[in-house]
Amino acid sequence: MTFNELKFRPHKIYCGIIAAHEFPNGYGISVVNTDFSYNDKDTYEVAITHNGQLTYNTPITKDVLGFQTPKDINALLDTIEEWSPNQY
C-alpha cells in the first residue's frame, strides 16, 4: 500500500478530504486534509487505527501526527503493515 493508492473522498463534517486503510493485521491509518486538521496544502494529518477505531497506544505516536508528507505516510504504511495482530 502506498499513499498514491489511498482512496480519498470528501470529509463528511469538515471542508477537505479523508482516506482510510486497514491492513489484515487489524491496524490501519486515517489520513485527512481539512480546514481543521494539523496540515497545510501539501501535508496531511494522520491517525493510527486498530480494528476500525483510533488508537493512541502504538510506538509511532500517542496522538495524531500533523504535517505528514506523502513520503512520510508511505513509511508509516510500511511500518503498520508489518505489525502482528493485536501487537499494541
Protein Blocks (a to p, Z undefined) as FASTA:
>chain_A
ZZklpccdddfkbgcdddddddfkopacdddddfkbccdfkbccddddeehiacfbbfkb
gcdcehiafklmmmmmmmmmmpcehkZZ
